[in-house]
Amino acid sequence: MAKITNFRDAGDTVLASLEGVPDVVRKLIATQIATFTATHGKYSTACELADTRRLDRDAAVKAIATKDAVLDADILALADRLVAAGLGARKNPFASFSSFAPGALSDLAYEKSIKATRELVAKVLAAGAPADVQKAGNACLQAAKGVEGALQGLTQPQTAFAVAMADRDAMLPAWQKDMTSLKKHAAAAWLDHPGVWQAVFGKPKK
């Protein structure tokens, strides 16, 4: 048996290998096989749920990145509008309204970027900017709201994933115990069939 570090795959491989063992040999450890099969089944189910929860979490993370990309684009658009309106210099269009240049604003952590964007737009709108600049500013506010909503949308799937992982990991000690028992009983019961043990469990560790 090839070395496998993933417990679910290792269990699947052992059980599949046992299917190829002659009945008369396999029956010698029937009780241990049944016990491990049940334990492994529960562990596999927990793994599948954790995998599903991981995908949900990853989708929420992707949604944040997508919304943030929109905000970054709108920030650059606002910068261009300010320059065109004579309210900002090309070197740093936001100099009169924020301590952050456009690139620096986009590079901030999500929460800080949302806060800084709102403060920037509030000052731009208060300055009596022309309609096209105000439109660009409002687009930034809408995009910031989108990022904020996506961040809030991460909470539930992140928690569900953490719970699923904890539940899965809590089952591992029992899985390892039953796997160890299976190997030990097989080694004792299959003294006359050493090749079978190696075929099912692989070479013993030195």
N, C-alpha and C positions, 0 to 999 in steps of 0.2 A: 504494500500500500504506500503510495506516495505521501510524503510529509505534508500535512495540512494544518495550518495554524488557525483556520476559522472553525470554531466548535460545531457550528451547524453543518458545515460541509464534511467535517470529520465524522460526525455521527451518521450522516447520510451515507457516507462511503462504507463505514463499518456495517451498517444494516444491509446495504446492498451486497456487500461481500458475504455476509452470513447467508444470504439467499442461495449462494452457490455452494454452500457447505452441505455435504450429504446429511440427510435427515437423521440417520442414526448417530452422527457426531453432534449435530446441532442440538438434538434432544437432551444431550448430557448437561447442557446449561440453559434449558428452556426457560426456567424461572428467571434467571438473570437477563436473558434476552427480552422477555416480556416486560420486565421492570424497566430496562433501559429504553425499550421502544416507547413505552408510555411517557417516560420522562423526556425523552428526546422530542416526542411529538408536541408536548407542551412548550418546550423550549423553542422549537421551530415556529410554532404559532406566535410566540412572543417576538421572535425575530422578524417575522413577516409584518407584524403590527408596527414594530419599530421602524422597519424599512418604509412602510407607508407613511408613518408620521414624519420621517426624515424628508420624504418627497414633498409633503405638505409644507414643512418648514422651509425647504429650499425654494419652493415656489413663492413663498412670502418674501424671502430674501431677494429673489429675482425681481419681484414687483417693486421693492424699494429701489433697487438699482435702476429700474426702468423709469420710475417717477423722478428719480434724482437726475437722470440724464436729460429729462425734459426741463427741469429747473435750471440745470447748467446752461442749456441752450438759450433759455429765456433770459438768464442773467447777461449772457453775451449780447443778446439782442437789445436789452436795455442799455448796455454800455454803448453800443453803436448809435442808438437813438439820442443818448445824451451828448455824444460828440457832435452828431449832425445838428442838434439844436443849440450848440454852443454852450452847453451847460457842463461840459467836461472835456478834459484834454485827452488825446489819444493815448498818452503814456499811462494815465490812470483816470478813466472817466468817472470813477466814483469818489475821487479825492474830496470833493466838497460835501459828500453825503455819508461817507463811511470810512472807517479805518482800514477796510479791506479793499484791495484791488479786485477786479473781476475774477482772475485766476485764483487768488487766495480765498475768495469767498466760496468758490466752487469746491475748493479742497478742504474746507472745514468739515468736521464731523456733522452728521445729519442734523442733530438738534441745534447745534450752533449755527449751521448754515441757514436753517429755517428762521431762527431768531434774528440773525444779522440781515437776512434778506428783507424781513418785515420792517426792521428799523430803517434800512436803506430806502425802501419804497415809500415809507411814511414821510421821510424827509424830502424825497423827490416830489411827491404829490403836494406837500406843504409849500414847496418853492414856486408853485404856480406853473409847473411845466406844461408845455403845449400838449395837445390832445394825443399825438402819436406817442409821446414819451409816457403819458399817463396810461395809455393802453398797454404799452410794454411793461410798465410797472405793475399794472393789475394782472397781467399774464404771469409775472413772477410770483405774485401773491397766490394766484390760483395753483401754480405749480408747487409752491411751498406747502400749500394745503394738501396737495396730492401726496407729497412725500410724508407729511405728518400722518395722513390716513394710512399709508402703507406701513409706516412704523408701528402704528397701533394694531394693524392687521397681523403683525408678526407675533404678538404676545401669546395668543391662543395656540397657534401651531407650535411655537417654540416650547411652551409649557407641556403640551401634549407629547411632543417628542421626548422631552426630558423624562416625563413619567414613564413612557413606553420603554425607554432605555433602562431606567431604574428597575422596572418590573422584569425586563429580560435578564439583566445582570443578577438580580436576586435569585433567579432560577439556576444560575450557573453552578453554585456549589453542589446542588443535588445532582445536576448533570454529570459533573466530574466524579462525584462519589459513585454513581451508578456505572459510569464508564470504567472506573478503576475496579469495581466489583466484578464487572463483566470480564475484564481482562484476567483478573486473578483466578476466577472460577474456570475460565477457559484454559488457562495455563495448567491448572491442576487436573481438570477433566480430560484434557487432550494430550496427556503425556505420551500416548501412543501415536499421536498425530501432530508432531511438532511443526510440520510444514503447513498445516491448516491454520495454526495460530499466527504464523508469520504472514500467511496470505491474507488473513483478515485484519490483523493489527499492525503489520509491518515489523521491521527489525526492532528488538528491544533496545532501550537507551543504555549506553555503556557508562 
